[in-house]
Amino acid sequence: MGAFRRSSLLIAGSIVGMAALFVGCTDSPNGADAKRPQEARSVEVRPSGFPIVDAPITLHMMAARFIAHGEWKDMLVFKEYEAKTHVHVEWDTVPDNLFKEKRNIVLAGDHLPDAFYRAKLTASDEVNYGTQGVFIPLNGLIDRYGPNIKAMFAQYPEVKRSITAPDGNIYTLPQIANYLAPRINQKPWINKKWLDALHLPMPTTTDEYYRVLKAFKERDPNGNGLADEIPWSGTKDLTIWTGLRGAWGLGTTGGQSKNFDLDPTGQVRFYPADPRYKELLEYMAKLFKEGLIDREVFTADSAQFELKGRQGLVGSLHSNNATGVGPEHFADYVGMPALQGPHGDRLYSQVLPPLQVQGTFAITKANPYPGATIRWVDYFYSEEGSKFFRMGIEGQTYDVMPDGTIQYKDGISHNPQGLSFDQAVGRFSPWPGGGLPHMIFEKYDKTPNSLPSTLAAAELLKPYIPKEIWPNFLFTAAEQDQVNALQTDINTYVGEMRVKFITGAAPFSAWDDYVDTLRNMGVADLTNIYKAAYTRYKQG
C-alpha cells in the first residue's frame, strides 16, 4: 500500500494504520508537506461508496474554462459532490484561449497544482511530463481505487493500450464516448427537400453525388428563381475531403491519426502521397471548378456558414449534426450513406475511437492524496456518475418523464434569462466545451449528438466504418523529438498543397514534384516512427 511508503507517519499511529488495513487504504503525503503542512497527513481512502475519505481534505486543481462556464466553485455538481465525498476542490480556472500557455508555465515551475483537469494535454505532453516525474503513474492507483476506470478498460481494451506510454505507465485519463454518433464527427448530410423537389434519388456513389450537386446548382431546387444555391458548403476545416476519402480507400484506420493509415496489405502508409489520394483531389478539383463547392470555404467560419444555411442556400455538408444550418431549415436535412468510389471502396473513415479526447486529467507529484484523487475522478466513468455529471440533480436541474426518460428542466433548455443551452448547463456542470475525464452515455447526452436525425445518420454509416480505429499514438522521447522535427512542416505542406490542387493553383502535372518534396522532407523517417508506435500499440 502507498501508506507504507511513509512509515514514519504510520509508526506514530500504528494502531490506526493496522485498522485501516481491514477497512480501506490510506493516502499519505508525497512531497507536498512544505507546500501545505496543514494537509500533510494520512487519511483513510474508502475502497467504495461515499464519502471517499474519513475526514475532509482539500485538493487544488488547475482547469481550462470554456467560455460558457459559470464560476466553478459555485457549480451545483461540484458542491453536491463535495458533500458526498468529503473532498473539497480549490479551482484555478483559466480561459481556454489562455490555458495552455499558463499551464505550461506552471508545469515548468515549482508550484504545481495537485491535478490538471480539462487539461488539454497532447500525447507529447503526456510522455514528456510523465517521464520527467511531473505527472505520476496512474496504473497502481487505478488498480486500487479505480473500479469504473478498470471496467471501462475491460469494455474498451484499445483505450487502455492507447493511453499507455512506451514506458508502460498511464499518466493521463481520457474522455470516452460509449456510443457511436459523437464519434462519427463529420457525417454527410444532404437537403432531402431539394432532392424531392428535383425528383432525385439519394446518391450512393461518388458519380451520383457529383450529378446531384450539379443539379442543385443548375435546377433551382429552393425555387426562388435565383441561381443562389451552394451545392456543398462548410467552413475552412474543409470537411468534405475527409468525408469523401473513404470512397477512395483512404483513412482506413479512422480519423484520429492524421495522414497515416494501413494500406491494403496491412502496412502503415502515409496516404497523402498515394495515387488514390491524387484521384480524390482530382475529383474535388472538378467539383470546385464547376462551382459545386462553396468558393468561400477556405476562409469561412461557422457563423458565415450558418448564415448561408439559415438563408436556405446549402445543398450538402459534412458535420457532426445538421444543426449548423439553423433551425429554419434543420428538418430539411437527412444523413447520407457512405458513397462507393470509382474502385469499389465504400468506407466512411472519419470516425474517432471510443477515446474521444486524450489527456483530460493528470495527477502531479505535488498531490498529497493521489488515491483519493483517483477515487474522486473514477466516479465519473460510471453510468451513475456520468448521469450526475451531465444532468445534475433530479428536481433541480432535470425531471424524470412518464416514459422513464430524463430531460433538463425548462429553465435550462429554454432559459428565461436568455442564456444559451451551454451557458445554462455551464452554471451547474463544466461538461459544455468537452474534453473532460468522464464517459458519455447516449441517454444522458442532451447535445445534438443524440438527436434522432444524428443517431439515424450514424446508424446509416455504421456498416461502413473502419474495423480498426487508431488513437493518437504515444511516442518515446526520442521518437517524439523526430516527430516534432518532421511532422509539423510535412502536415503544413500537405494542407497547403491540398488547397492548391483543389483550387487549380497547382496543376496535377506537378504531382510528382509534390511527392518528391515530401520524400525530401523525411516522410519515410516519419512513417518508420509510426510503424514502431503501431507495433507497440498492437502488442498492448
HELIX and SHEET records of a PDB file:
HELIX    1   1 GLY A    2  ARG A    6  5                                   5    
HELIX    2   2 SER A    7  ALA A   12  1                                   6    
HELIX    3   3 SER A   14  VAL A   23  1                                  10    
HELIX    4   4 PRO A   37  GLU A   39  5                                   3    
HELIX    5   5 TRP A   72  ASP A   74  5                                   3    
HELIX    6   6 LEU A   76  THR A   85  1                                  10    
HELIX    7   7 ASP A   96  LEU A  107  1                                  12    
HELIX    8   8 ALA A  123  THR A  131  1                                   9    
HELIX    9   9 ASN A  139  TYR A  145  1                                   7    
HELIX   10  10 PRO A  147  GLN A  155  1                                   9    
HELIX   11  11 PRO A  157  SER A  162  1                                   6    
HELIX   12  12 ALA A  181  ARG A  183  5                                   3    
HELIX   13  13 LYS A  192  ALA A  197  1                                   6    
HELIX   14  14 THR A  206  GLU A  218  1                                  13    
HELIX   15  15 THR A  239  LEU A  244  1                                   6    
HELIX   16  16 ARG A  245  TRP A  248  5                                   4    
HELIX   17  17 TYR A  271  ALA A  273  5                                   3    
HELIX   18  18 PRO A  275  LYS A  289  1                                  15    
HELIX   19  19 SER A  302  ARG A  310  1                                   9    
HELIX   20  20 ALA A  322  VAL A  325  5                                   4    
HELIX   21  21 PHE A  330  ASP A  332  5                                   3    
HELIX   22  22 PRO A  370  ASP A  378  1                                   9    
HELIX   23  23 TYR A  379  TYR A  381  5                                   3    
HELIX   24  24 GLU A  383  MET A  391  1                                   9    
HELIX   25  25 ASP A  410  SER A  413  1                                   4    
HELIX   26  26 PHE A  421  VAL A  425  1                                   5    
HELIX   27  27 GLU A  442  TYR A  444  5                                   3    
HELIX   28  28 PRO A  448  SER A  450  5                                   3    
HELIX   29  29 PRO A  452  LEU A  461  1                                  10    
HELIX   30  30 LYS A  462  TYR A  464  5                                   3    
HELIX   31  31 ALA A  477  THR A  503  1                                  27    
HELIX   32  32 PHE A  508  ALA A  510  5                                   3    
HELIX   33  33 TRP A  511  ASN A  520  1                                  10    
HELIX   34  34 VAL A  523  GLN A  539  1                                  17    
SHEET    1   A 2 CYS A  25  ASP A  27  0                                        
SHEET    2   A 2 VAL A  43  VAL A  45 -1                                        
SHEET    1   B 6 VAL A  87  PRO A  95  0                                        
SHEET    2   B 6 ILE A  57  ARG A  65  1                                        
SHEET    3   B 6 ALA A 115  TYR A 117  1                                        
SHEET    4   B 6 LEU A 355  ILE A 363 -1                                        
SHEET    5   B 6 LEU A 173  ALA A 177 -1                                        
SHEET    6   B 6 MET A 439  ILE A 440  1                                        
SHEET    1   C 4 ILE A 230  TRP A 232  0                                        
SHEET    2   C 4 VAL A 314  SER A 319  1                                        
SHEET    3   C 4 LYS A 187  ASN A 191 -1                                        
SHEET    4   C 4 TYR A 333  GLY A 335 -1                                        
SHEET    1   D 2 PHE A 260  LEU A 262  0                                        
SHEET    2   D 2 VAL A 268  PHE A 270 -1                                        
SHEET    1   E 2 TYR A 398  VAL A 400  0                                        
SHEET    2   E 2 ILE A 406  TYR A 408 -1                                        
END                                                                             
